[in-house]
Amino acid sequence: TRYYDEGSGEPMLLVHGSGFAGTASANTWVPVLGLLAKRFHVYAPDKLASGMTDNPKSDDDLNIRGEVQHMVNFIQTMKLGKVHLIGQSRGGGLAFLLAVNHPELVKTLVIVDSATASPGAGDDRTNRRKNLLEHCPQEPATALWPCQQAALLYDRSVVTPDFVAAATFMENRPKAQETDKRVTREVSRKAGLVQAEMNYDAYRRIDVEGVLQMPVLLYWGKNDPSVLPIQAEQLFNIIAETNPHARLQFINRAGHFHYREHPEEFAHTVTSFIDYWNGPGAKELTALKR
């Protein structure tokens, strides 16, 4: 597993979105790494079969369950204890499922613009993204990827040449080319079933068992064209019904990657959220546990 390791203090784990491609990596967090590292010990790994992290031995792990287990293994191998967990997009789905199934590893949870974690809404997400990205070239992947990134942003200037160059390098590595061959239509179909099953079980456990009691922040770009604001509201309603420590915040004039568009505000908001529950909110958490 390739990862960034910055700062000191309480451990924070950043989980990037997309997946199973060289172009998907922890590089997306670079604008906020230094800002968050002023207060936390920040770890930002490339997910399983993404960026420069190895592929799994079995295709049975090329799904969200495999990604969750890989991240659990990362936390345990690095001996991080409880982490402040932040996940964006598909990484937000990973973080959500990890927190539901392994609450002993998560101190606070921040989910950023995640259709993977959220219930569907409006037009089908696949159709919505297809229409949004239909103008992008399909080949090569290194041309498709920056076009997709820009289409999901409010401020497209944050897709910088160095960001694209790093993704191009990783996508051209033999490992990434092997990943592309292994993610067949059948593998993708099975992965979709695994994700649907895990989300259904997570929603049920939140409702029936009251799991996910750590402080949770849903942090959404109001202008994200691929994950509708109503999806954030629906996920919030599911969590907040049994979790009094759930919060929902929108950021205006921001798209799917608002932590790149507004990095200082992102770091400030996340730090303030955590500091509250470490400080004044800690008494509330302790009282409820009793």
Phi, psi and omega in degrees: 000127176265136184209156170271147181218105186225144170084191179211165183115204180296142182288135176234134181242121180256126183244116184283167181268192185055200177163164179055048178198149178295332183286340179270117184203172177291353177302335180300336183272356187309317181299337182250353183302307182295324180294315180287331181290348175292339185237336186230162169270104191263129173243131179226093182272154164286131180293172178305129178062022179236156179053238181249014174276143185298160170284154175288160179291326183245142175294343179295345179261003177275066179198178185296329178296317177296322179294318178298313181296322177299318181288325174299315179299322179297312180301316183288318180295321180279356179055049184277340185070216178282135183242155165276111190257125179234126178227141180242140177057236178297328175295333174291324175294319177300312182298318179300311182290325177297317182293325178292316186271341180222061182298338179293348181259355190237124178269313173222156182230130175236121179251123186246114172044065185242105171289334180296321180277335190269155171294156176292157179202150178062218177295151176306137184301322180297316178294321181297315180290325178299315179293324182291326188252009187295339180278350183281143177294139182277337179222145350283172181299328182287347173264324180295316188298309180296330176294318178296316178303311182297322183294336183266000184259158168271317177253100187285352182290346183281354172276086188274158180302322181291325177297315179293319182297319179295319179294322179297318178300313184290324180292335181271358178286150180305324181299315181293323179293324175294319179303313181303321181289326184281334180276077181279175178299321180291319177299318180294321179298313179296323179297322177297322178293319179298315181297315180299318180295316182292320178295316179301315180295322180294315178299318180296315182293324177297317183287313188273318186260347180069029176290170180072061183259359175287162176302131183233129175243123170263119189237109193237143170280122183297332184257020177293117183281351185252339178232106188291148177306326180295334178291322175297318181295320180293318177295320178300316180298322179297314184285316187290340180302325181241359183236105181288353183260017180272140179225151178231130179222133174255147173243128185281153180054052182211144182255214187291336182241055187292342175290340174271328180283324182227065187297320181295317179294320179301310181298319180295314182296313182295316180297317179296320178299312181292318181298324178298314183284342172280335185252254183304323182285348183297325179295321178296318179297317181295318181297319181291325178296327179289000000 
